[in-house]
């Protein structure tokens, strides 16, 4: 595993983040879509990504999902993680982001987005902090502030979240119980 790529301005952008948004396929998952014989879809999510999302929420950062596909599996995972901001079937991710911003009182610079494919580029360029898993498309890797060392669905989101927590100065407060042997 290589080191993450941290571009100039990444830490300053991450320090301002109050809302973290992410794509699903290729970011929270490895991009594969499985169907059983009845046509029921399933996806594989990494438990460490989920725990990272919970840590980010404990630090006071709201978390949301913007994805172009619609899947009951995503709705289930979002509910499990306490993610209330979910935009599925978002063919125009910029429009979904603007709608979320309009109701939040947040500035674009206070938002982050993690994506992996060409449809994510406009939003990745619009937010204050952008990130991608290591296996994102090359032009996405070139466009973001932070490239995780891990691929999508294999802990990339956790790595991005840990960078955000460190940049915001929230890491010690959020993780103190884990390192001190207390209740997590």
ABEGO torsion letter per residue (X at the ends): XBBBBBBBGAAAAAAABABBBBBABGAABAGBBBBBAAGBBBBBBBAAAAAAAAAAAAAGBBBBBBBABBBAAAAAAAAAAGBABBBBGBABAAAAAAAAAAAAGBBAAABBBBBABAAAAAAAAABABBBBBAABBAAAAAABABBBABBBGAGAAAAAAAAAAAAAGAAAAAAAAAAAGBBX
